[in-house]
Amino acid sequence: MKNIKFVVKVNRGGTRAPQYVQRVDSIPIHMTTNRKLAQVMGRFTAEDAIKSLQNSRCIPELESVQVSA
């Protein structure tokens, strides 16, 4: 059985590579450009991370990931 989890992808505009949320347990949130190191989380945790990242310079979005149960 597969579950759907989420990673938070952040685009900061320009030619920069997209970044992913690596850790949410500290302030500021740690980011990584390696998608494999991104934290896989539930929808509500991902939405909370998006709310804390929203500002004028970055565009956070949810990306779904299928994981084995």
Secondary structure, DSSP 4 states (H G I P E B T S, - for coil): -EEEEEEEEEE-STTPPPEEEEE-SSSSPEEES-GGGSPPB-HHHHHHHHHHH-BTTBEEEEEEEEEE-
